[in-house]
Amino acid sequence: MKTELDTLMQKKMDRRAFLKHVTVGFVALTGAAALIKTLTGVNAAPKQQANYGASAYGGTKAGNVKG
């Protein structure tokens, strides 16, 4: 790992090649899947709460109580 890093640091490159290396390193560190999930907002929808008491096994709803 150290020899590859030393080789990369000694390599002459222009700005475009440098930015390409930095981008690839950033994506590798953060994970491409996490980056895509963050950018698309997949988990942005609020979670639905369970509606207990709305079925025959959960009892009756507060508005449907007879008696």
Long-range contacts (C-beta under 8 A, 24 or more apart in sequence): none
